[in-house]
Amino acid sequence: MQSMTGFGRAEHASERIIARVEVATVNRKQADIHFSLPRELGGLEAGLRKTVLGFVSRGRVNVSIHLERAGKADEVLGLDTDRAKALDAAFAELSKTLNRPIELAAQDFLRVPGIVSFDESGWDSDEAATAIAPALVGALEKLVEMRTTEGEDLKTDLLARLQILEDHVTVIAEISPQVVTRQRELLHGRLREAGLELDLNDDRVLKEIAIFAERCDISEETTRLASHLGHFRDFLNSEEPAGRSLDFLCQEINREFNTIGSKANDAGIGQNVVGAKTELEKIREQVQNIE
């Protein structure tokens, strides 16, 4: 089991290019991959995305790729002659307007952006891909290592909280059969207080108790809860991404506890339902971090 948050960094040097790759992930319901790399290498994104999806199935993934030329490389000196001529013409016009000579110096051409530039682009796609691919895989492996470590911590926490839920369900299942008996005694007590002495085996009393018993029967809910909690434990121990399944189970477990709380007219069961739902909310928060 893996967390959805993590970070990995790696680099690889080919003969002409050094590639440094950083991969960071945060929570997201779907796989949402974003690349930061030189614009002219945008055509590599499809292949790089496929590589990322081989390691990550959910979460927002930010992939930052930085390239450097190995050694003293072929930095290209760029000259914008049109801009230089325009600057020269502007100074000539200014000299004419002011009726005095204003001469351009070399540093004036350097101060104007774009006239002289060192172009570090012009990356060859095949050469870049050769350097990027191993660095990306290395960064992803470190990312997975970090996500797995955090995932194990989450698993330990969730298993402890799951045990608390199972304890609440056990107590609810033990209390449930006693609810009808207490309701029978309560009904008889109210009848005596009202001065209506009726035999507890009177058909009217038995009918009232039977209706109550049917309304407050939560055996189906406790059975389904036991099943959901068992599946929850299985998913926690699975090697496959289980975040979506666990999130769905949390919704189903919450629904069963809501039904039990509304059907069982008993303070003891109500207290356990409240305790279970409080713990379940903590579980749901943690599940949002699982891939």
ChimeraX attribute file (.defattr): number of C-alpha atoms within 10 A of each C-alpha:
attribute: neighborCount
match mode: 1-to-1
recipient: residues
	/A:1	23
	/A:2	26
	/A:3	29
	/A:4	30
	/A:5	23
	/A:6	22
	/A:7	20
	/A:8	22
	/A:9	20
	/A:10	19
	/A:11	21
	/A:12	18
	/A:13	18
	/A:14	16
	/A:15	11
	/A:16	15
	/A:17	22
	/A:18	19
	/A:19	24
	/A:20	21
	/A:21	25
	/A:22	22
	/A:23	24
	/A:24	19
	/A:25	23
	/A:26	16
	/A:27	19
	/A:28	17
	/A:29	16
	/A:30	12
	/A:31	17
	/A:32	17
	/A:33	17
	/A:34	14
	/A:35	15
	/A:36	14
	/A:37	16
	/A:38	13
	/A:39	9
	/A:40	12
	/A:41	16
	/A:42	12
	/A:43	10
	/A:44	15
	/A:45	15
	/A:46	9
	/A:47	11
	/A:48	17
	/A:49	14
	/A:50	11
	/A:51	15
	/A:52	18
	/A:53	14
	/A:54	10
	/A:55	13
	/A:56	22
	/A:57	16
	/A:58	23
	/A:59	22
	/A:60	20
	/A:61	25
	/A:62	17
	/A:63	24
	/A:64	16
	/A:65	18
	/A:66	15
	/A:67	21
	/A:68	16
	/A:69	18
	/A:70	14
	/A:71	10
	/A:72	7
	/A:73	11
	/A:74	14
	/A:75	13
	/A:76	12
	/A:77	10
	/A:78	13
	/A:79	14
	/A:80	12
	/A:81	12
	/A:82	10
	/A:83	16
	/A:84	18
	/A:85	12
	/A:86	11
	/A:87	17
	/A:88	16
	/A:89	12
	/A:90	12
	/A:91	16
	/A:92	17
	/A:93	13
	/A:94	15
	/A:95	14
	/A:96	12
	/A:97	10
	/A:98	10
	/A:99	9
	/A:100	10
	/A:101	12
	/A:102	13
	/A:103	11
	/A:104	12
	/A:105	8
	/A:106	7
	/A:107	8
	/A:108	12
	/A:109	16
	/A:110	13
	/A:111	10
	/A:112	12
	/A:113	10
	/A:114	15
	/A:115	17
	/A:116	17
	/A:117	14
	/A:118	12
	/A:119	12
	/A:120	15
	/A:121	16
	/A:122	12
	/A:123	17
	/A:124	11
	/A:125	13
	/A:126	11
	/A:127	13
	/A:128	19
	/A:129	19
	/A:130	16
	/A:131	21
	/A:132	27
	/A:133	17
	/A:134	19
	/A:135	23
	/A:136	26
	/A:137	21
	/A:138	19
	/A:139	22
	/A:140	27
	/A:141	18
	/A:142	18
	/A:143	23
	/A:144	21
	/A:145	16
	/A:146	18
	/A:147	23
	/A:148	18
	/A:149	15
	/A:150	19
	/A:151	22
	/A:152	15
	/A:153	14
	/A:154	20
	/A:155	21
	/A:156	12
	/A:157	13
	/A:158	21
	/A:159	16
	/A:160	10
	/A:161	17
	/A:162	20
	/A:163	13
	/A:164	16
	/A:165	24
	/A:166	16
	/A:167	14
	/A:168	20
	/A:169	23
	/A:170	14
	/A:171	14
	/A:172	23
	/A:173	17
	/A:174	12
	/A:175	14
	/A:176	20
	/A:177	15
	/A:178	11
	/A:179	20
	/A:180	21
	/A:181	13
	/A:182	12
	/A:183	17
	/A:184	18
	/A:185	12
	/A:186	12
	/A:187	16
	/A:188	18
	/A:189	14
	/A:190	12
	/A:191	14
	/A:192	12
	/A:193	10
	/A:194	9
	/A:195	9
	/A:196	11
	/A:197	12
	/A:198	13
	/A:199	11
	/A:200	14
	/A:201	9
	/A:202	9
	/A:203	11
	/A:204	12
	/A:205	16
	/A:206	14
	/A:207	12
	/A:208	13
	/A:209	18
	/A:210	14
	/A:211	10
	/A:212	18
	/A:213	18
	/A:214	11
	/A:215	13
	/A:216	21
	/A:217	17
	/A:218	22
	/A:219	14
	/A:220	11
	/A:221	19
	/A:222	19
	/A:223	13
	/A:224	15
	/A:225	22
	/A:226	17
	/A:227	12
	/A:228	18
	/A:229	19
	/A:230	13
	/A:231	15
	/A:232	23
	/A:233	16
	/A:234	11
	/A:235	17
	/A:236	22
	/A:237	13
	/A:238	11
	/A:239	9
	/A:240	11
	/A:241	18
	/A:242	19
	/A:243	23
	/A:244	16
	/A:245	13
	/A:246	23
	/A:247	18
	/A:248	12
	/A:249	18
	/A:250	19
	/A:251	12
	/A:252	15
	/A:253	22
	/A:254	18
	/A:255	15
	/A:256	20
	/A:257	23
	/A:258	16
	/A:259	14
	/A:260	22
	/A:261	20
	/A:262	14
	/A:263	16
	/A:264	21
	/A:265	17
	/A:266	19
	/A:267	11
	/A:268	14
	/A:269	22
	/A:270	19
	/A:271	13
	/A:272	20
	/A:273	24
	/A:274	15
	/A:275	14
	/A:276	22
	/A:277	18
	/A:278	12
	/A:279	15
	/A:280	22
	/A:281	13
	/A:282	12
	/A:283	20
	/A:284	18
	/A:285	11
	/A:286	17
	/A:287	22
	/A:288	17
	/A:289	20
	/A:290	28
	/A:291	26
